Amino acid sequence: MNHQTIGKYRWTICALLFFATTVNYLDRQVLSLLAPALSKEFGWSNSDYANITAVFQFGYAISMLFAGRFIDAIGTKRAFAIAVVVWSLGAMMHAFSVPIGAALVVLGVGLPVSVAGFMVSRAVLALGEAGNFPAAIKATAEYFPKKERSFATGIFNSGANVGAILAPLTVPWIAVTWGWQMAFIAIGAIGFLWVALWLTYYDAPSRQRRLGAAELAYIDSDREPAPADDGTRMPWFRLLAHRQTWAFAIGKFLTDGVWWFYLFWLPKYLTSQYGMTTTDLALPLTVLYSMTMVGSIGGGWFPTYFMQRGYKPYDGRMRAMLVIAFFPLVVLLAQPLGGISYWMPVLLIGIGASAHQAWSANLFTTVSDMFPKRAVGSVVGIGGMAGGLGGVAVSKLGGWIFDAYGARGQLSTGYMVMFSVCALAYLVAWAAMKALVPRHKEINEL
């Protein structure tokens, strides 16, 4: 049966997931691109900025835990729409962070006005954005057979790269032309367009009128028998009893913070080390995040090389992830070679960031390899919480290291320390995951 006979509607759903992930990363990156200018305007230290970003990451971590439960409970269609509405409102709130902070200071919050206001806005943004990946992974499990899931995940996950590319091309220009407040409002409003498209074109496969019988049968063609979904919630303690849950959570904890670091700190790195202004950042960041597209899509395809040679999906993915884990080691050269040109760290970090996206596409898909569909959202939520906490740890560590080394005039050494952490994280994560789940074992008894 060829693809023309099967049908292609599942790729329309993949396109919607790609669009959502693009908007997700556009909204979260506005602050990092404006951070050098905002830090100067409001007098933020590196620790102040780290605290603002850590609020997002901590809120994201906790919200991810409940986002998976929320999606499993009310369904992908409604839950995803609600999540995007919340994060779009949170993104737009950043424009009003100063009056929000002033109100909090009046109430006795012992923080600078701007810091308090941005913290609240980041918290609301995190609450909504936490729904993106659990919902997208669940929609992928619903609409794609296992053999296509990592490729579909790689495609929609590349929306993170597109968002990261579009942000430096648009945000600085909007901020310079109409002010930094309008940058948050304009980018945040895009989410409402997505919601309209999602509510129009998405429904569960069994109720999707645009999905043909042949394509529905193809989607279910390699799904192993599992207990009927009776609508009951999956207790967390039952999921935490499985090593598979811990393998995914540890993989997220050890590596998600690397991506957060690249996303939130690279503009400040280029500004502090090379004196770049907000508009100067557009070209190097666009090149860097363009490189990550290769990792996201290529990494999603890579496990099929092993699957075609007889490996089960999880085992093929783990082989691919081991190869991928070696590529971030090039980031160790970013500072030593940085004196040649700022393009050296940009390109080397671009390789590391590209490897992260390849790793992430496969890491997400291990959940649907090992768990029944009704548990996917909850497991992704648990792992997302772990990843968010890893992000908090990296942000706080970065803020402390940069202020400490910067006070001694050794900021470059501080960046070398952080780049070393980022370079080694994936091999450590792979070893931990392999120790917990040495061979593929699907869970059907939940």
N, C-alpha and C positions, 0 to 999 in steps of 0.2 A: 504493500500500500504506500503510494507516494504522498508527499506532503500536500500536494494539490487536492488529493482525494480526502486526506485526513481533515484538512481545514487549518486555519491559522489564527483563530480568534484569541487563543491563549497568549499570543504575542502582543495583542492589543492591551491585554491586562499587564503584561510585562512593561509595555510603554508607559502605562499609567503609574506603575511602581517606580520606573525610572524618573518620571516627571516629579513625583512626590519626593524622591530622595534628592533630586536636584534642588528643589525648593528648600528642603530640610537643611541642606548644607549652605545654601545661599544665606538663609536667615541666621544661622549660627556663626557665620564668618564675618558678618558686617562689623561686629565689635572688634575683632582682631585686626582688621584692616584700618580701622579708625583709631586703634589703641595708641599709636605713637602721638597723634594729634590730640586725642582726648587726655592722654597722660600729661601732656604739656599744658593743656588748658586747665585741667583740674588738679594738677600737681600730684598725680598718683606715683607711688613708688612701685617697684617690681612686686613687692608683697601685696600692695593694694590691688594691683591688676590680677595677681595670682588668686587673691581671695574672691574677686568678682568671678573669675573663670571657674574657681572651685565650687562656688555656689551652683553654677550651672551643672557641673559634673556630678556633684553630690545629689542635687535634685533629680538629675537624669538617672542616676544610679537607683535611687529609691523608687522613682516613678516607673522605671523599666520593670521592676519586680511586679508591680501591680498592673502595668500595662498589659503584660502577657495574660494575666488572669482576666482583665477587663475584656480583652479581645476574644479570649476563649469563651467568656460568658455571654456576650451580646452579639458576637459575630463580627466578621472582618469588615463588612460594608459599613455598618453604623459606627463601629469603634474607630476605624481609620478616619472617617469624615470628622468625627468629634475631635480627634487628636490634631488634625490639621487646622481646624478652626481655633483651637486653644493656642497652638504654637504661633499661628499668624497674629493673633491678638497680642501674645507675649512679645513677638518681634516688634510690633508697632509701639508697644509700651515704652521701649527704650528711648523713643523720642521725647518722652515725658518723664524721664528718670530724675531730673533735677527737682521738679515739683513733688514727685512721689517721695524722693529722699527728704525734702524739706518737711513734708507731713510726718514722716517717720521720726525725724529729729525732734520735732515738736512733741511727739509722743514719748520721747526719752531714749530713743535708740542712740547709743554712743558711738556713732560712726560719722565720717564726713558725709555731707549731703549727697554728693555725686556717687560716692561708693555705695551708700545705702540704697539709693534709687536704682542704680544699675543692678545691684544684687536682687532686688525684687523682680525686676524685668527678666533677668536671667532665670530666676526660679520658675516663672510662668512659662517662659520659652521651653525650659527643660521638661516641665510637666507634659506639654503637648508633644514635643519632639521625641519623647521616649516611646511613643506609640508607633513610630515609623517602621523600625526594623522588625519588631515582633509581628506587626500586621503584614508587612511585605513578605516576610518569610512564610507566614501562614498562607497568604494568597498564592505564593509560589508552590507550596505543598499541595494546595487545592487544585491548581491549574496545570501542573506539569508532572509528567512521569519522572521517576528518580533519575533516569539517565540524562534528562535535560535540565535538572534543577540547578546544578552548579553553574551551567552556562547562563541560564535565566537569571540566577542570583548575581553572577558577574556583570550581566548587562544592567540590571536595575541598580546594583551597587556602584556602577560607574557613574551614576547620577551624582554621587558624592564628589567625584572628580570634576564633572561638568559644573556643578555648583561652585566648587573651589576655583575653577577657571573663570567662570562668569563673574564671580564676585570682584576680583581685582580689576576687571575690565569695566565694571559698572559703578561699584560703590564709591571709589575715589572721585570719579567724575560727577556723580550726583551730589556728593558732599561738597565739592568745590563749587559747583554751579548753584545749588539750592540750600546748602547747609547740611550738617551731619544728621540733624533730626529727620530731614526728608529722606535720607538714605535708608533709615530704619522703616519709615512709613511705606515708601514705594516698594521696597523688597518684600516687606511683610504682607502687603496686599495681594501678592501673586498667589498665595495659598488659597484664597477664596475662589479663584478661577479653577484650580485643581479640584476643589470640592464639588463644584458643579459638574465637571466631567466625570468624576468618580461615581457620583450618585446616578448619573445617566447611563454609564456603560458597565458598571460592575454588578454582578450578582453571583451567588454561589453557583458552581457549575451545574448542579442538578436542577437549578431554577433559571439558568441562563438561556434565554430564548435565542440568542445569537450564536450559540454553540451547537454544532451539529452532532448527531449521534456517533458518527465515526470518530470525531475528535474527542468526545467524552470517553469513548471506549479506549482510545489511545492514551488519554491521560491516566486512566486506571489500569493500563495494560501490565505494568510491572509492580503494582502495589500488592504487597504480601497481605494475606488475610490477617485481620486484627479484630478485636472485640468491637461489637457495635457501639457507636457513640450514643449513650443514653442521656446525654445532656448534663450529667453530673460534673461538678468541678473536681479537678485533680488536686488532692491535698499535696501541699509542698513537701511534707515530710516523706511522702511516698516517692516523689521525684528525687529528693535529696538522698534517698537510700541507694540510689544507683550511681555507680562510678562514672557512667556516661555523662550524667548531669555535672559532676565535679570536673570531668575532663574539659567540657565546654566552658564552664565557669572559670577555671584556672587559665585556659587559653585566652579568654577575653581579658581577665584581670591583668595578665602579664603583658599583653600587646596593645590593648585599646589605648592606653595612656600614651603610647608612642605617637599614634595618629593625632590625638588631642594636642600633644606637644607641637607637632608640625603645624597643625591648624591654627593654634592660638598664639604661638610664640615666634614663628618664622618672621612675620612682619617686624616685630621688635628686634629680632636678631639682625636682620638686614639694616634696620635703622641704626642700631647701636654700633654695629661693626663696620658698616660701610657708609653711614651718614645719609641714607636714602630718605626722601620725603614720601608722603602718602601716595602721590602720583607716580613717583619713581618705582614703586613696588609693583606696578601693574605688569610690566613685561617679565621680570624674573619669576614672579609667582604664577603667571599664566603658563610659562614654559614648564615650570616644575609640576604643576597640577595636570598639565596636558600629558606629561609622562605617565602619570598614574592611571590614565585610561588604558594603557597597554597592559599594566598589571591586573587591573580589574577584570577586563574581558579575557585576556590571555590566561590569567590564573583560573578563571571559571572553566575554560576549555581544557586546561592542562590535565586534570585527572582522567579525562576520557582516554588519554594515551595509555594509561595503565589499565583502565577498565576494558579496553579493547584487547588487552593481553591476558584477560581472565581474572583480574582482581575484582573483588567485591567493591561496591561504591566507597565504603568507609576506608578500606585498606588502600584503594587507589588514591583517595584524597590525602591520606596520611603520607604516602610516598611523595605526592606532589608537594605537600606542605613542608616536608623535610628539605627538598631542593630549594623551595622558595625561601626558607629560613636562613640560607647562607647569603642571599643577596644584600640584606641590610648591613652586613659587615663593612661594606664600602663606606658607610657613613663615618667610620672611624677615621677616614682620611679627610673629612670635611674641613676641620680646623688646620691640620698640618699643611694642606694645599690651598687654604683660603687666602694666603698672601699673594698668590699668583693673580687671582681675579675673583670677584664675587661669584662669577659663573661656576667656579669649581665646587663650592659648597652647594650652590643651587642644583647643579646636575647630580652630584653625589647623593644629596638628600632626596632628590627626585627619584633616584633608583630605589632608595630605601622606602620612600612613600609608595612607590609603585609596587614594591614587594609586599608592603602592608596590605594594599588593596587585593592583591592576589591571594594572600593568606586569609584575609577576612572573608572573601567570597567562598572559600572552601570551609573555613571554620563554621560559618553560619549553616552551611548545607549539611554538616555532620549531624545536626539536630534532626532534620527530617530523614536522614539515613537510619537513625537509631530509635526514634520515638514515633508512636502512633500520632496521627494528625491532630487528635484532640488535645494532645499534650504539648505540641510544638510551641504555641504562643507562650505558655507558662515557662518552658525550659529556656526559650530565647530571653524571656524576661529575667529569669534568674541570672543567666550569663550576662545580660545587659547591665544588671545591677553590679555584678562583679567588675565588668569593664569600666563602668562609671566610677567605681571606687578606685580602680587602678588609675583612672584619669585624674581624680582628686589628688592621689598620692604624687603623681608625676608633676602636676601643676604646683602643688605646695612645695615639693622638693626643688623645682625649678626656681620659684620665686625666692626661696631661702638662699639657694646657691648663688643666684645672680646678684642679690643684694650683698651677700657676704663677700664674694669675690670682687664685685664691683667696688665695694668700699676700700679694698686693698689695691685697686687699679689692675685687677687680674680677671676682668670679665671674660676674656677669651678662654682662660682656663676653665671657668665655670661652664661655658658652652661645650668644651671638650668633655667634661664629666657627663653632661646630659646626653651628648651624642653617643657616648660609649654605652650608657644605659639603653638607649634606643637601639643600638646596633646589635646588642647581645640578647635582647628580650625574646626573640623568636625561637632561637635554638633552645633556650631554657624552657619556653612554653611547650615546644614540641616534645622534649624529653619528658616533661611532666604528664602531658596528655598520653603519650605512648605507654608510660608506666601504669597509668590508670586503666587504659583500654588497649591492651596489646593487639587484640584481634577484633574484627567486626562481630558485634552481637546486637541484634535488633530486639527491642523490648516490646513485647505484645501483651504482657500480663497486667498492664495498668488498668 
